[in-house]
Amino acid sequence: MFEERLAEFSRERLDGRPLPDDLRTMLVAQWEGRSGLCRFLDLTFLEPGQLNPLLDTSYLSEAELADPEMQAVNAASAEMAKYVKIVAEGGKGWIGYWLHPDEPADRPWPVIELDTEFSYWGMVGSTLAEACLAEHVQYQDEADEQVAFSRLSARLAELGVTLGVQDYDALYEPELTVDPEQLTDELIGSERARRGLV
């Protein structure tokens, strides 16, 4: 029923890569109006045509857009958008995958947050659902993270997404080959040099 829409989402957000199973399930839930799942994980998936925030300059004034320093930052952000595949609003701002070509292809896609100050935050978990649930554990009143994780993962399963791990301490912790913050700084530096700003 949603195959073409899922394929379009894949093309627009993930450069045509296959959608992870949990992402597929969550997208269909949002499109069917089953808001419980996305609300539980505090996610709203991007709509067709909605810009990756790294490419959105609509909030900048004409003077800011004309400023060479800002142009260097915007050019670096556009380059970063090739690797930071934002799929949803949520968390500290936006959530997606870090798909830099130097990251090992035999590992799960690292899940990453981009906050409203355009800082990057790595997330634990081998899937988007695991990463979002692990983050929610931090905001629970339950002192024992394992108990909170078990309770929340049971609720998530009721909503249609089963996690690959049942133990909070067993969550996948990605080790990034390329650090997004460092790469951003390097790209801004290169763009500044190209514009004669250094």
C-alpha positions in Angstrom: 0.0 0.0 0.0 2.8 2.4 0.9 5.6 0.9 -1.3 5.9 3.8 -3.7 5.9 6.3 -0.8 8.5 4.2 1.0 10.6 4.1 -2.1 10.3 7.9 -2.5 11.4 8.4 1.1 14.4 6.2 0.5 15.4 8.1 -2.6 14.9 11.5 -1.0 16.3 10.8 2.5 18.8 7.9 2.1 19.9 8.2 -1.6 17.9 5.1 -2.4 19.4 2.8 0.2 17.1 0.1 1.6 15.0 1.3 4.5 15.8 -0.4 7.8 12.9 -2.5 9.1 12.2 -0.3 12.1 12.2 2.9 10.0 9.8 1.3 7.5 7.4 0.3 10.3 7.5 3.7 11.9 6.9 5.5 8.6 3.9 3.4 7.8 2.5 4.0 11.3 2.9 7.8 10.9 1.3 7.7 7.4 -1.6 5.5 8.6 -2.3 8.1 11.4 -1.2 5.7 14.2 0.4 8.4 16.2 1.2 6.4 19.3 4.4 4.9 18.0 6.0 8.1 16.8 4.7 10.1 19.8 6.2 7.4 22.1 9.6 7.9 20.5 9.2 11.6 20.1 9.7 11.5 16.3 8.0 13.2 13.4 9.3 11.9 10.0 10.1 14.5 7.4 7.6 15.1 4.7 8.4 15.0 0.9 10.2 18.1 -0.1 11.0 19.1 3.5 14.7 20.2 3.4 17.4 18.5 5.4 18.1 21.2 8.1 21.7 21.3 6.9 20.4 22.7 3.5 17.8 25.0 4.9 18.9 28.7 4.8 15.4 30.1 4.8 15.8 31.5 8.3 18.8 33.7 7.2 18.4 37.3 6.2 19.7 38.6 2.8 22.6 40.2 4.7 23.5 37.0 6.4 23.3 35.0 3.1 25.7 37.6 1.5 28.2 37.4 4.4 31.3 35.4 3.2 31.7 33.8 6.7 28.1 32.5 6.5 28.6 31.4 3.0 31.5 29.3 4.1 29.4 27.7 6.9 26.5 27.1 4.5 28.8 25.5 1.9 30.2 23.2 4.6 26.7 22.3 5.8 25.7 21.4 2.3 28.7 19.1 2.0 27.8 17.5 5.4 24.2 16.9 4.2 25.7 14.3 1.9 26.7 12.2 4.9 24.1 13.2 7.6 20.8 11.7 6.4 18.1 13.3 8.5 14.9 11.4 8.6 12.9 12.9 11.5 12.4 15.8 13.8 12.9 14.8 17.4 15.3 14.6 20.3 17.5 17.7 20.4 16.4 18.8 17.0 16.7 16.2 14.2 17.6 12.6 14.0 19.1 10.5 11.2 22.0 8.4 10.1 25.7 9.1 9.7 26.5 7.6 6.3 30.0 8.8 5.6 31.7 6.5 3.0 34.7 5.9 5.3 32.4 4.2 7.9 32.6 0.4 7.8 29.9 -1.0 5.6 29.6 -4.2 7.7 28.3 -2.4 10.8 24.9 -0.9 11.6 24.4 2.6 10.4 25.3 5.0 13.2 22.3 7.0 14.4 23.0 10.7 15.0 21.3 13.7 16.4 21.7 17.2 15.0 20.7 19.8 17.6 19.3 23.3 16.9 22.8 24.8 17.3 24.0 22.4 14.6 26.1 20.2 16.9 26.2 16.5 16.4 25.4 13.8 19.0 26.1 10.1 18.5 23.5 7.8 19.9 23.8 4.2 21.2 21.8 1.5 19.5 22.0 -0.4 16.2 18.7 1.0 14.9 16.8 4.2 15.0 14.2 2.7 17.4 16.9 1.4 19.8 18.7 4.8 19.7 15.5 6.8 20.5 14.4 4.3 23.2 17.9 4.4 24.8 17.7 8.2 24.9 14.2 8.0 26.6 15.7 5.8 29.3 17.7 8.8 30.4 14.6 10.8 31.1 12.7 8.2 33.2 12.1 8.4 36.9 13.3 4.8 37.2 16.8 4.7 38.8 17.7 1.4 37.2 18.3 1.9 33.5 17.8 -1.8 32.7 14.4 -1.8 34.3 13.4 1.4 32.5 14.7 -0.1 29.2 12.8 -3.3 29.6 9.6 -1.5 30.5 9.9 0.9 27.5 10.9 -1.8 25.0 7.9 -3.9 26.1 5.7 -0.8 25.3 7.5 -0.3 22.0 6.8 -4.0 21.1 3.1 -3.4 21.8 3.2 -0.5 19.3 4.7 -2.7 16.6 8.5 -2.5 16.9 10.6 -5.2 18.5 14.2 -4.4 19.3 17.1 -6.6 18.6 18.4 -6.5 22.2 16.6 -6.8 25.5 19.4 -5.7 27.7 20.2 -2.0 28.0 23.9 -2.7 28.6 24.0 -4.7 25.4 23.1 -1.8 23.2 25.5 -1.2 20.3 27.9 1.7 20.8 29.2 2.8 17.4 32.8 4.0 17.1 32.8 6.5 14.3 35.7 6.4 11.9 35.0 10.0 10.8 33.9 12.5 13.5 31.1 14.7 12.2 32.1 17.8 14.3 35.8 17.5 13.2 34.8 17.1 9.6 32.5 20.1 9.8 35.3 22.2 11.2 37.6 21.0 8.4 35.1 21.8 5.7 34.4 25.3 7.1 38.1 25.9 7.2 38.5 24.8 3.6 35.6 27.0 2.5 37.0 30.0 4.4 40.4 29.5 2.8 38.7 29.2 -0.7 37.0 32.6 0.0 40.3 34.2 1.2 39.0 34.5 4.8 42.1 33.1 6.5 
